[in-house]
Amino acid sequence: MAWGPDACVFADSMMLASSDVWQAGSTPARVWGRHAAPGEWITVTGLPPGAAVTPRNPFQADAAGNWSITVAVRASLEPRNITFTGAAGAAGAVTLRDVLFGHTILCSGQSNMAMKVGCAFGSLLSNGNAEGAAAWPEIRAMNQGAAGYWSSLAGLDRNGYPAVYNYSATCYFTALQLKLNVPAFRAVPIGLVSSSVAAQTIERFMSPGALESQGVPAANATGVGCSGQLAHTLHDELIVPLAPFVFKALVWYQGEANVGCNAAPAPSYEHGYYAKLLPELIRSWRRLFRTNFTVLVEQLAAYSAPDLTTAERGADPLPALREAQAAALGLPHVGMAHAVGLFFFLGVCSKETTDV
């Protein structure tokens, strides 16, 4: 088994959360690993001057060879090579190269979050987006949860395409707009992790316990839920493996798959329940990641056909779902972006690659 920092999350060219305050406070980065010798002492080197490691460096693995530390470092555009060395010799040394410290953002949801930059305006070969990304090599990204592969969106992916083309459009443009419009972000690296799958209900992103706490029956919380989809599976596959990585913000864009269930009169627990599930998703993810991160919810746009009759528009269940999304605004450090009249859809690209 591989020794060192968890290879599903920590890799070359990655981003670790800096200790700079975003909104809700300052949380040092967490780094964890396994497969060291039982009780082995481990030393980390290569951190910037003044970095604070807790527990004190060197630190000790537990009886099972697992270990976890926090690292408090200010944001910087200077990349670091960080080495973890085991004192017992069995572990050897593992180096994470080209690591930046800055603001980290988790992006999740369904189709509108999963849609790629290359599809956002109908063309994969968007030279303007590639040129724009090239100006910000400090925007780093990982795709589909704990994939163990980070890259700068300014360069090429492993297939030779501009890396930005195959990345979540909403996630990337969030980082880009922060760079362009917020002076405090211009000299701060931004790390993006996208964990999104098209056409998925919110139940798939929530744990059974979180669902049951909001009145979803246990049979549905652990099995088949809204729209006949398996509940909690994406939570287990794409979200849990990332924890307790420190994210400073969450961008959430999802809800289309829940429109029908949210408006259905039977079973009774489904009716209007998105207003309960979205706030609980935020609360439960904050507990999972042990961070009170900032949350930005993208409200669904109106996407009904323009030729609907007045009666048909009156029966449209979408407005109720859009209103239910606003329930999340009752939580601290939650904002909402409105997209009425602006609907992004999962486009069909003439050319696609398979990796970030």
TORKETI-843773 format. One line per 3 residues: number of its first residue (from 1); their letters; for each residue x, y, z of N, C-alpha, C. Coordinates in steps of 0.2 Angstrom, whole numbers, always signed. Example, Ala and Ser with C-alpha at 12.3 -4.5 7.8 and 13.67 -1.06 7.14 Angstrom:
2
1 = AS = +66:-28:+39:+62:-22:+39:+66:-16:+39; +64:-11:+35:+68:-5:+36:+64:+0:+39
This chain:
356
1 = MAW = +4:-6:+0:+0:+0:+0:+4:+6:+0; +2:+12:-4:+6:+18:-4:+7:+21:+3; +13:+23:+4:+13:+27:+11:+13:+35:+9
4 = GPD = +11:+39:+14:+12:+46:+13:+5:+49:+13; +5:+55:+11:-2:+59:+11:-7:+55:+7; -13:+55:+8:-18:+51:+5:-18:+53:-3
7 = ACV = -16:+48:-7:-15:+49:-14:-22:+51:-18; -27:+50:-15:-34:+52:-18:-35:+59:-18; -31:+63:-13:-33:+70:-13:-26:+74:-14
10 = FAD = -21:+72:-11:-14:+76:-11:-10:+73:-17; -8:+78:-21:-4:+76:-27:+0:+82:-29; +5:+81:-34:+8:+87:-37:+4:+92:-40
13 = SMM = +6:+98:-40:+2:+104:-43:-4:+105:-39; -5:+103:-33:-11:+104:-29:-12:+111:-26; -17:+112:-23:-19:+118:-19:-20:+116:-12
16 = LAS = -17:+119:-7:-19:+118:+0:-22:+125:+3; -27:+124:+7:-30:+130:+10:-25:+134:+14; -24:+141:+13:-20:+145:+17:-24:+147:+23
19 = SDV = -20:+150:+28:-24:+152:+34:-26:+159:+34; -26:+162:+28:-29:+168:+27:-37:+168:+28; -40:+173:+31:-47:+173:+32:-51:+174:+26
22 = WQA = -56:+170:+25:-60:+172:+19:-66:+176:+22; -71:+172:+25:-77:+176:+28:-78:+173:+35; -79:+167:+35:-81:+164:+42:-75:+163:+47
25 = GST = -69:+164:+45:-64:+163:+49:-58:+160:+46; -53:+159:+49:-47:+156:+47:-46:+149:+49; -45:+144:+44:-44:+137:+46:-38:+134:+43
28 = PAR = -33:+132:+46:-27:+129:+43:-28:+123:+39; -24:+122:+34:-25:+116:+30:-24:+110:+34; -28:+104:+32:-27:+98:+35:-24:+93:+30
31 = VWG = -19:+89:+32:-15:+84:+28:-15:+78:+32; -17:+72:+29:-17:+66:+32:-15:+61:+28; -13:+55:+31:-10:+49:+27:-11:+43:+31
34 = RHA = -8:+38:+28:-9:+31:+31:-3:+27:+29; -3:+21:+32:+2:+15:+30:+9:+17:+32; +10:+21:+37:+17:+22:+40:+17:+16:+45
37 = APG = +23:+15:+48:+24:+10:+53:+21:+12:+59; +18:+8:+63:+14:+9:+69:+19:+14:+74; +16:+20:+76:+19:+24:+80:+25:+28:+77
40 = EWI = +26:+27:+71:+32:+30:+67:+32:+38:+68; +38:+41:+69:+39:+48:+69:+40:+50:+61; +36:+56:+59:+36:+58:+53:+38:+66:+53
43 = TVT = +43:+68:+48:+45:+75:+48:+43:+78:+41; +40:+84:+41:+38:+87:+35:+43:+93:+34; +45:+94:+28:+50:+99:+26:+48:+102:+20
46 = GLP = +50:+108:+19:+49:+112:+12:+43:+117:+13; +40:+117:+19:+35:+122:+20:+38:+129:+20; +34:+134:+19:+37:+141:+19:+39:+143:+26
49 = PGA = +44:+148:+27:+46:+150:+33:+40:+153:+37; +40:+151:+44:+34:+153:+48:+28:+149:+48; +28:+143:+44:+23:+139:+44:+22:+135:+51
52 = AVT = +16:+135:+53:+14:+132:+60:+11:+125:+59; +15:+120:+61:+12:+113:+60:+10:+110:+67; +4:+107:+67:+1:+105:+73:-2:+97:+72
55 = PRN = +0:+92:+76:+5:+93:+81:+12:+95:+79; +16:+96:+84:+23:+99:+83:+26:+94:+78; +30:+97:+73:+34:+94:+69:+41:+92:+72
58 = PFQ = +43:+85:+72:+40:+79:+69:+34:+77:+73; +30:+73:+69:+23:+71:+72:+23:+63:+72; +19:+60:+75:+19:+53:+76:+13:+50:+73
61 = ADA = +13:+44:+70:+8:+40:+67:+5:+36:+73; -2:+34:+72:-5:+31:+78:-3:+23:+77; -6:+19:+81:-4:+12:+81:-6:+8:+74
64 = AGN = -10:+11:+70:-12:+8:+64:-8:+11:+58; -4:+16:+60:+0:+19:+54:-3:+25:+51; -9:+28:+54:-12:+33:+51:-10:+40:+55
67 = WSI = -10:+45:+51:-8:+52:+54:-12:+57:+51; -12:+63:+55:-15:+69:+52:-12:+75:+56; -11:+80:+52:-8:+87:+54:-12:+93:+51
70 = TVA = -12:+98:+54:-14:+105:+51:-8:+109:+50; -8:+113:+45:-3:+117:+43:-5:+124:+41; -3:+129:+45:-5:+136:+45:+0:+140:+41
73 = VRA = -2:+142:+35:+2:+145:+30:-1:+151:+27; +2:+157:+26:-2:+162:+22:-1:+161:+15; -6:+163:+11:-7:+162:+4:+0:+165:+0
76 = SLE = +2:+162:-5:+8:+164:-8:+7:+161:-16; +10:+165:-20:+11:+163:-27:+17:+159:-28; +21:+158:-23:+27:+154:-24:+26:+147:-22
79 = PRN = +27:+142:-27:+26:+135:-26:+31:+132:-22; +29:+127:-18:+33:+123:-13:+34:+116:-15; +39:+113:-14:+40:+106:-14:+40:+103:-6
82 = ITF = +35:+100:-4:+34:+98:+3:+35:+90:+3; +40:+88:+8:+42:+82:+8:+40:+79:+15; +38:+73:+15:+36:+69:+21:+41:+63:+22
85 = TGA = +44:+63:+28:+49:+58:+28:+48:+54:+35; +48:+47:+34:+47:+43:+40:+54:+41:+43; +54:+42:+50:+60:+40:+54:+62:+33:+54
88 = AGA = +57:+29:+53:+59:+21:+54:+62:+18:+48; +62:+22:+43:+65:+19:+37:+60:+16:+32; +55:+12:+35:+51:+8:+31:+46:+13:+27
91 = AGA = +45:+19:+29:+40:+23:+26:+44:+27:+20; +51:+28:+21:+54:+32:+16:+52:+39:+16; +52:+42:+10:+50:+49:+9:+46:+50:+3
94 = VTL = +41:+55:+4:+36:+56:-1:+36:+64:-2; +36:+66:-8:+37:+73:-10:+31:+75:-14; +27:+81:-12:+22:+84:-16:+25:+90:-19
97 = RDV = +26:+90:-26:+29:+95:-29:+24:+101:-32; +27:+107:-32:+23:+112:-35:+16:+114:-31; +17:+114:-25:+11:+115:-21:+10:+122:-19
100 = LFG = +4:+125:-20:+2:+132:-18:-2:+132:-12; -2:+138:-9:-7:+139:-3:-11:+145:-5; -18:+144:-4:-23:+149:-6:-30:+148:-4
103 = HTI = -35:+150:-8:-42:+149:-6:-44:+143:-10; -48:+139:-7:-50:+133:-10:-58:+133:-10; -60:+130:-16:-68:+130:-17:-70:+123:-19
106 = LCS = -75:+121:-16:-78:+115:-18:-84:+116:-22; -85:+114:-28:-91:+115:-33:-94:+108:-34; -101:+108:-33:-105:+102:-33:-112:+104:-36
109 = GQS = -115:+98:-38:-122:+99:-41:-123:+94:-47; -127:+96:-51:-129:+92:-57:-127:+95:-63; -132:+95:-68:-130:+96:-75:-127:+103:-76
112 = NMA = -130:+108:-73:-127:+115:-74:-120:+116:-71; -119:+112:-66:-112:+113:-63:-107:+108:-67; -110:+103:-69:-105:+98:-73:-103:+101:-80
115 = MKV = -107:+105:-83:-106:+107:-89:-99:+111:-90; -96:+109:-95:-89:+111:-96:-88:+118:-99; -82:+121:-98:-81:+127:-101:-81:+127:-108
118 = GCA = -79:+121:-111:-79:+121:-119:-86:+120:-122; -91:+119:-117:-98:+118:-120:-102:+125:-118; -99:+129:-114:-103:+134:-111:-106:+139:-117
121 = FGS = -102:+140:-122:-105:+145:-127:-105:+141:-134; -106:+134:-133:-107:+131:-140:-101:+128:-143; -95:+129:-141:-89:+127:-144:-84:+125:-140
124 = LLS = -81:+119:-141:-76:+117:-137:-69:+121:-138; -68:+123:-144:-62:+126:-146:-63:+134:-145; -64:+136:-139:-65:+143:-137:-58:+146:-136
127 = NGN = -55:+149:-141:-48:+151:-140:-48:+157:-134; -53:+161:-134:-54:+166:-129:-53:+163:-122; -57:+158:-120:-56:+155:-114:-49:+152:-112
130 = AEG = -46:+149:-117:-39:+146:-116:-34:+152:-115; -35:+157:-118:-31:+163:-117:-32:+166:-111; -38:+167:-109:-40:+169:-102:-37:+165:-97
133 = AAA = -38:+159:-97:-35:+154:-92:-27:+155:-91; -24:+156:-97:-17:+156:-97:-14:+162:-93; -18:+167:-92:-16:+173:-88:-16:+171:-80
136 = WPE = -19:+166:-78:-20:+164:-71:-17:+157:-70; -11:+156:-70:-8:+149:-69:-9:+147:-62; -11:+151:-57:-12:+149:-50:-19:+147:-49
139 = IRA = -23:+146:-54:-30:+143:-53:-28:+136:-54; -29:+132:-49:-27:+125:-49:-34:+121:-48; -34:+115:-51:-41:+111:-51:-40:+104:-51
142 = MNQ = -45:+101:-48:-46:+93:-48:-53:+92:-50; -54:+87:-53:-61:+85:-56:-63:+79:-53; -70:+78:-52:-74:+72:-50:-71:+70:-43
145 = GAA = -71:+74:-38:-70:+72:-31:-63:+70:-30; -62:+65:-26:-55:+63:-24:-52:+59:-30; -49:+62:-35:-47:+59:-41:-39:+58:-41
148 = GYW = -36:+62:-36:-29:+61:-36:-25:+64:-42; -28:+69:-45:-25:+72:-51:-27:+80:-51; -22:+84:-49:-22:+91:-50:-19:+94:-56
151 = SSL = -21:+100:-58:-17:+103:-63:-19:+110:-63; -14:+114:-66:-16:+121:-67:-21:+122:-73; -26:+126:-73:-30:+127:-79:-28:+131:-84
154 = AGL = -22:+134:-83:-18:+138:-88:-15:+134:-93; -14:+127:-92:-10:+123:-96:-14:+118:-100; -10:+112:-102:-14:+107:-106:-15:+101:-101
157 = DRN = -20:+97:-103:-22:+91:-99:-18:+86:-102; -19:+80:-99:-15:+74:-101:-16:+71:-108; -21:+74:-111:-22:+72:-118:-20:+78:-123
160 = GYP = -17:+83:-120:-14:+88:-125:-19:+94:-126; -25:+94:-123:-30:+99:-124:-29:+104:-118; -31:+111:-120:-31:+116:-114:-36:+113:-108
163 = AVY = -33:+113:-103:-36:+110:-97:-42:+113:-95; -43:+120:-96:-49:+123:-95:-55:+121:-99; -54:+118:-105:-60:+116:-109:-64:+111:-106
166 = NYS = -61:+106:-102:-65:+101:-99:-66:+102:-92; -66:+108:-89:-68:+109:-82:-74:+112:-82; -78:+111:-76:-84:+114:-74:-84:+122:-76
169 = ATC = -89:+124:-80:-89:+131:-82:-91:+135:-76; -96:+134:-72:-98:+138:-67:-92:+138:-62; -89:+133:-60:-84:+133:-55:-78:+137:-58
172 = YFT = -76:+136:-64:-70:+140:-67:-72:+148:-67; -78:+149:-70:-79:+156:-70:-80:+160:-64; -82:+156:-58:-82:+159:-52:-75:+161:-50
175 = ALQ = -70:+157:-51:-64:+159:-49:-61:+164:-53; -63:+164:-60:-60:+169:-64:-63:+176:-62; -70:+176:-60:-73:+183:-59:-70:+185:-52
178 = LKL = -68:+181:-47:-65:+183:-41:-58:+186:-43; -55:+183:-48:-48:+186:-50:-49:+193:-53; -54:+193:-57:-55:+199:-61:-58:+205:-58
181 = NVP = -62:+204:-53:-66:+209:-50:-65:+210:-42; -61:+206:-39:-60:+207:-32:-53:+208:-31; -50:+214:-30:-43:+215:-29:-39:+210:-24
184 = AFR = -43:+209:-19:-39:+204:-14:-38:+197:-16; -41:+195:-22:-40:+189:-24:-34:+188:-30; -32:+194:-32:-28:+194:-38:-21:+191:-37
187 = AVP = -19:+192:-31:-12:+189:-29:-13:+183:-25; -19:+180:-25:-20:+174:-21:-22:+168:-25; -18:+162:-24:-20:+156:-28:-27:+154:-27
190 = IGL = -30:+151:-31:-37:+148:-30:-37:+141:-32; -39:+136:-28:-40:+129:-29:-47:+127:-30; -48:+123:-35:-55:+121:-37:-56:+114:-37
193 = VSS = -61:+111:-33:-62:+104:-34:-70:+103:-36; -71:+100:-42:-77:+99:-44:-80:+92:-43; -86:+91:-40:-89:+85:-39:-96:+85:-41
196 = SVA = -97:+84:-47:-104:+85:-50:-105:+80:-55; -112:+78:-56:-114:+73:-60:-121:+75:-63; -122:+75:-70:-128:+77:-73:-134:+73:-70
199 = AQT = -140:+76:-70:-147:+73:-69:-147:+70:-62; -144:+72:-57:-144:+69:-50:-148:+73:-45; -152:+70:-41:-156:+73:-36:-152:+75:-30
202 = IER = -154:+79:-26:-150:+81:-20:-149:+75:-15; -154:+71:-15:-153:+65:-10:-147:+61:-11; -145:+61:-18:-138:+57:-19:-132:+60:-16
205 = FMS = -133:+67:-14:-127:+70:-12:-127:+71:-4; -132:+67:-1:-133:+68:+6:-132:+61:+10; -130:+61:+16:-129:+55:+20:-136:+53:+22
208 = PGA = -137:+46:+23:-143:+43:+26:-145:+47:+32; -141:+49:+37:-142:+52:+43:-145:+59:+42; -142:+63:+37:-144:+69:+35:-151:+69:+32
211 = LES = -153:+64:+28:-159:+63:+25:-165:+62:+31; -163:+57:+35:-168:+55:+40:-169:+60:+45; -164:+65:+46:-166:+70:+51:-171:+75:+48
214 = QGV = -172:+75:+41:-177:+80:+38:-183:+76:+36; -184:+70:+39:-191:+67:+38:-191:+62:+32; -185:+61:+29:-185:+56:+24:-185:+49:+27
217 = PAA = -190:+45:+25:-190:+38:+28:-184:+34:+27; -182:+30:+32:-176:+26:+32:-175:+22:+26; -180:+19:+24:-180:+15:+17:-178:+19:+11
220 = NAT = -180:+26:+11:-178:+30:+6:-171:+33:+7; -170:+34:+13:-163:+38:+15:-157:+33:+13; -159:+26:+14:-153:+21:+13:-154:+17:+6
223 = GVG = -160:+19:+2:-161:+15:-4:-163:+20:-9; -169:+18:-12:-171:+22:-18:-175:+28:-16; -174:+34:-18:-177:+40:-16:-181:+43:-22
226 = CSG = -180:+50:-22:-184:+54:-27:-182:+52:-34; -187:+51:-38:-186:+50:-45:-183:+43:-46; -184:+38:-41:-181:+32:-42:-174:+31:-42
229 = QLA = -170:+36:-40:-163:+36:-39:-161:+34:-33; -155:+30:-33:-152:+28:-26:-149:+34:-22; -152:+34:-16:-150:+40:-12:-143:+39:-9
232 = HTL = -139:+44:-7:-133:+45:-4:-127:+42:-7; -128:+39:-13:-122:+36:-16:-116:+41:-18; -118:+46:-21:-113:+51:-23:-110:+54:-17
235 = HDE = -114:+55:-12:-111:+57:-6:-105:+53:-3; -106:+46:-4:-101:+42:-2:-95:+41:-7; -97:+42:-13:-92:+41:-18:-88:+47:-20
238 = LIV = -91:+53:-20:-87:+59:-22:-86:+64:-16; -90:+64:-11:-89:+69:-6:-85:+67:+0; -87:+61:+3:-84:+58:+9:-76:+57:+8
241 = PLA = -74:+55:+2:-67:+54:+1:-62:+60:+2; -66:+66:+1:-62:+72:+1:-61:+75:+8; -65:+73:+13:-65:+75:+20:-59:+72:+24
244 = PFV = -56:+76:+28:-58:+83:+30:-54:+88:+27; -53:+88:+20:-49:+93:+16:-53:+100:+18; -49:+105:+19:-52:+112:+21:-53:+116:+14
247 = FKA = -60:+117:+14:-63:+121:+8:-65:+128:+12; -64:+133:+9:-66:+140:+11:-73:+141:+9; -75:+138:+3:-81:+140:+0:-84:+134:-3
250 = LVW = -91:+134:-4:-94:+129:-8:-99:+132:-13; -99:+130:-19:-103:+133:-24:-108:+127:-26; -114:+128:-25:-119:+123:-26:-124:+125:-32
253 = YQG = -125:+120:-37:-129:+122:-43:-133:+115:-44; -139:+115:-42:-142:+108:-42:-150:+110:-41; -154:+105:-43:-161:+106:-42:-166:+104:-47
256 = EAN = -164:+104:-53:-168:+102:-59:-171:+95:-58; -167:+90:-55:-169:+83:-55:-174:+82:-49; -175:+87:-45:-180:+87:-39:-186:+91:-40
259 = VGC = -187:+94:-46:-193:+98:-47:-199:+94:-47; -199:+88:-50:-205:+84:-50:-207:+81:-43; -202:+79:-40:-203:+76:-33:-205:+81:-28
262 = NAA = -202:+87:-28:-204:+93:-24:-211:+95:-24; -214:+94:-30:-221:+96:-31:-226:+91:-30; -224:+84:-30:-228:+79:-30:-232:+78:-23
265 = PAP = -239:+77:-23:-243:+77:-17:-241:+70:-14; -239:+65:-17:-237:+58:-14:-231:+56:-16; -227:+53:-12:-228:+52:-5:-227:+59:-1
268 = SYE = -231:+59:+4:-232:+66:+7:-225:+69:+9; -220:+65:+11:-214:+68:+14:-210:+72:+8; -212:+70:+2:-208:+74:-3:-211:+81:-5
271 = HGY = -217:+82:-3:-220:+88:-5:-216:+94:-2; -213:+98:-6:-210:+104:-3:-204:+103:+1; -201:+97:+0:-196:+96:+5:-189:+98:+3
274 = YAK = -188:+101:-3:-181:+103:-5:-179:+109:+0; -184:+113:+2:-183:+118:+7:-180:+116:+13; -181:+109:+15:-177:+106:+21:-171:+103:+19
277 = LLP = -171:+100:+13:-165:+96:+12:-159:+100:+10; -160:+106:+6:-154:+110:+5:-150:+113:+11; -154:+116:+16:-150:+118:+22:-147:+113:+25
280 = ELI = -150:+107:+26:-147:+101:+29:-141:+99:+25; -141:+99:+19:-135:+97:+15:-129:+102:+17; -130:+108:+18:-125:+113:+19:-123:+112:+27
283 = RSW = -127:+111:+31:-125:+109:+38:-121:+103:+39; -124:+98:+35:-120:+91:+36:-113:+91:+33; -113:+95:+27:-106:+95:+24:-101:+100:+28
286 = RRL = -104:+105:+31:-100:+109:+36:-97:+104:+42; -101:+100:+44:-99:+95:+49:-94:+90:+47; -95:+88:+41:-91:+83:+38:-84:+86:+37
289 = FRT = -84:+92:+34:-77:+95:+33:-74:+99:+38; -78:+99:+44:-76:+103:+50:-74:+110:+49; -78:+113:+44:-76:+120:+42:-83:+124:+41
292 = NFT = -84:+129:+44:-90:+133:+42:-89:+138:+36; -88:+134:+30:-86:+137:+24:-92:+142:+21; -90:+147:+17:-95:+151:+14:-98:+147:+9
295 = VLV = -105:+148:+7:-109:+144:+2:-112:+149:-2; -111:+148:-9:-115:+151:-14:-119:+146:-18; -126:+148:-17:-131:+143:-21:-133:+147:-27
298 = EQL = -133:+143:-33:-135:+146:-39:-142:+144:-40; -147:+149:-40:-154:+148:-41:-155:+146:-48; -160:+141:-48:-162:+138:-55:-165:+144:-59
301 = AAY = -163:+144:-66:-166:+149:-70:-173:+146:-72; -177:+151:-75:-183:+148:-78:-182:+145:-85; -184:+139:-86:-182:+136:-92:-188:+133:-95
304 = SAP = -194:+135:-94:-200:+133:-97:-201:+135:-104; -204:+131:-108:-205:+133:-115:-208:+139:-116; -206:+144:-121:-209:+150:-121:-217:+150:-124
307 = DLT = -219:+145:-126:-226:+145:-129:-231:+141:-125; -229:+141:-118:-234:+138:-113:-240:+143:-113; -246:+140:-112:-252:+144:-110:-251:+146:-103
310 = TAE = -256:+151:-101:-256:+154:-95:-257:+148:-89; -262:+144:-91:-264:+138:-86:-258:+134:-85; -254:+132:-91:-248:+128:-90:-243:+131:-86
313 = RGA = -242:+138:-87:-237:+141:-83:-239:+141:-76; -245:+142:-74:-248:+142:-67:-246:+135:-64; -246:+130:-68:-245:+123:-65:-238:+121:-65
316 = DPL = -233:+125:-68:-226:+124:-68:-223:+123:-61; -220:+117:-59:-218:+116:-52:-211:+120:-51; -208:+122:-57:-201:+125:-56:-201:+131:-51
319 = PAL = -205:+136:-51:-205:+141:-46:-205:+139:-39; -209:+134:-37:-209:+132:-30:-202:+129:-28; -198:+126:-33:-191:+123:-32:-187:+129:-31
322 = REA = -187:+134:-35:-183:+140:-35:-184:+144:-28; -190:+144:-26:-192:+147:-20:-189:+143:-14; -189:+136:-15:-187:+132:-9:-179:+133:-8
325 = QAA = -176:+134:-14:-168:+135:-14:-167:+141:-9; -171:+146:-9:-170:+152:-5:-170:+151:+3; -172:+145:+5:-172:+143:+12:-165:+142:+15
328 = ALG = -161:+141:+10:-154:+141:+13:-151:+147:+15; -154:+153:+13:-152:+159:+15:-153:+161:+22; -157:+156:+26:-157:+157:+33:-151:+155:+37
331 = LPH = -147:+151:+34:-140:+149:+37:-135:+155:+37; -130:+155:+41:-125:+160:+41:-120:+159:+35; -118:+164:+32:-113:+164:+27:-115:+160:+21
334 = VGM = -121:+161:+19:-124:+158:+13:-127:+164:+9; -125:+164:+2:-128:+169:-3:-131:+165:-9; -134:+169:-13:-137:+166:-19:-136:+170:-25
337 = AHA = -135:+167:-30:-134:+170:-37:-141:+169:-41; -144:+174:-43:-150:+173:-47:-149:+173:-54; -152:+168:-58:-151:+167:-65:-157:+167:-69
340 = VGL = -162:+171:-67:-168:+172:-71:-167:+175:-78; -169:+171:-83:-168:+173:-90:-161:+171:-92; -157:+167:-88:-151:+165:-90:-150:+158:-89
343 = FFF = -151:+153:-93:-151:+146:-92:-146:+143:-96; -141:+140:-92:-136:+136:-95:-138:+128:-96; -137:+125:-101:-138:+118:-102:-132:+114:-104
346 = LGV = -133:+108:-102:-127:+103:-104:-127:+102:-112; -122:+106:-115:-122:+106:-122:-119:+100:-125; -120:+99:-131:-117:+93:-135:-111:+96:-138
349 = CSK = -105:+93:-137:-99:+96:-139:-97:+91:-145; -93:+95:-150:-91:+91:-156:-85:+87:-154; -82:+89:-149:-75:+85:-147:-74:+86:-140
352 = ETT = -73:+80:-137:-72:+80:-129:-66:+76:-128; -63:+78:-122:-58:+73:-119:-60:+70:-113; -56:+66:-110:-59:+62:-104:-56:+64:-97
355 = DV = -51:+68:-97:-48:+70:-91:-48:+78:-90; -47:+80:-84:-46:+87:-83:-40:+90:-87
